[in-house]
Amino acid sequence: MFIYTVLFYNITVRNVLCGGRIVTRRTKSWLKRVVPSAP
């Protein structure tokens, strides 16, 4: 779980820096792939 936390943190920081909706969409789809219970 620690590795997933680091990956999620990196994606979040990258999303904030870029400020792009495409990155957010990609992150949500990635979360759905990793955690099926994600909204």
ZATITOR-490824 format. One record per atom (N, C-alpha, C): atom name; x, y, z. Coordinates in steps of 0.05 Angstrom, whole numbers, padded with zeros to 5 digits. Atoms other than C-alpha are relative to their C-alpha. Example, Ala and Ser with C-alpha at 12.3 -4.5 7.8 and 13.67 -1.06 7.14 Angstrom:
2
name, x, y, z
N, 00018, -00024, 00000
CA, 00246, -00090, 00156
C, 00018, 00024, 00000
N, -00016, -00024, -00001
CA, 00273, -00021, 00143
C, -00015, 00022, 00014
END
This chain:
39
name, x, y, z
N, 00017, -00024, 00000
CA, 00000, 00000, 00000
C, 00017, 00025, 00000
N, -00018, -00024, -00002
CA, 00059, 00047, 00013
C, 00007, 00009, -00028
N, -00008, -00008, 00027
CA, 00079, 00045, -00060
C, -00023, 00014, -00014
N, 00023, -00013, 00012
CA, 00008, 00063, -00082
C, -00003, 00028, 00011
N, 00003, -00027, -00013
CA, 00008, 00121, -00033
C, 00020, 00019, -00013
N, -00021, -00017, 00012
CA, 00073, 00148, -00062
C, -00008, 00007, -00029
N, 00008, -00005, 00028
CA, 00047, 00140, -00134
C, -00023, 00020, 00000
N, 00023, -00018, -00001
CA, -00019, 00175, -00115
C, 00010, 00028, 00007
N, -00010, -00026, -00008
CA, 00020, 00231, -00082
C, 00014, 00014, -00023
N, -00014, -00011, 00023
CA, 00064, 00241, -00143
C, -00020, 00009, -00021
N, 00020, -00007, 00020
CA, 00003, 00242, -00189
C, -00014, 00025, 00009
N, 00015, -00023, -00011
CA, -00032, 00292, -00143
C, 00017, 00025, -00003
N, -00017, -00023, 00003
CA, 00028, 00339, -00142
C, 00003, 00008, -00029
N, -00002, -00006, 00028
CA, 00035, 00333, -00217
C, -00026, 00013, -00010
N, 00026, -00012, 00008
CA, -00039, 00349, -00224
C, -00002, 00029, 00008
N, 00001, -00027, -00010
CA, -00033, 00411, -00181
C, 00018, 00018, -00016
N, -00019, -00017, 00015
CA, 00028, 00436, -00219
C, -00010, 00005, -00028
N, 00010, -00003, 00028
CA, -00003, 00423, -00288
C, -00026, 00015, 00000
N, 00026, -00013, -00001
CA, -00073, 00444, -00267
C, -00017, -00007, -00024
N, 00015, 00009, 00023
CA, -00101, 00404, -00325
C, -00021, -00020, 00007
N, 00021, 00019, -00006
CA, -00167, 00368, -00325
C, 00005, -00027, -00012
N, -00006, 00026, 00012
CA, -00139, 00314, -00370
C, 00015, -00017, 00020
N, -00015, 00015, -00020
CA, -00091, 00294, -00315
C, -00018, -00011, 00021
N, 00019, 00009, -00021
CA, -00148, 00291, -00265
C, -00016, -00023, -00011
N, 00016, 00022, 00012
CA, -00189, 00248, -00313
C, 00017, -00025, -00001
N, -00017, 00023, 00002
CA, -00130, 00202, -00323
C, 00005, -00012, 00028
N, -00004, 00010, -00027
CA, -00119, 00197, -00248
C, -00025, -00015, 00010
N, 00025, 00013, -00008
CA, -00192, 00179, -00236
C, -00002, -00027, -00013
N, 00002, 00025, 00014
CA, -00190, 00125, -00289
C, 00021, -00019, 00011
N, -00021, 00017, -00011
CA, -00125, 00100, -00259
C, -00008, -00011, 00027
N, 00010, 00008, -00026
CA, -00156, 00098, -00190
C, -00021, -00022, -00003
N, 00020, 00021, 00004
CA, -00215, 00059, -00217
C, 00012, -00026, -00007
N, -00014, 00025, 00008
CA, -00167, 00009, -00247
C, 00013, -00013, 00024
N, -00014, 00011, -00024
CA, -00129, 00001, -00181
C, -00020, -00007, 00022
N, 00019, 00005, -00021
CA, -00187, 00008, -00132
C, -00028, 00001, -00012
N, 00027, 00001, 00013
CA, -00254, -00016, -00162
C, -00021, 00014, 00017
N, 00020, -00012, -00018
CA, -00290, 00013, -00101
C, 00001, 00031, -00001
N, -00003, -00029, 00002
CA, -00267, 00084, -00119
C, -00024, 00012, -00014
N, 00024, -00014, 00012
CA, -00324, 00133, -00137
C, 00006, 00009, -00029
END
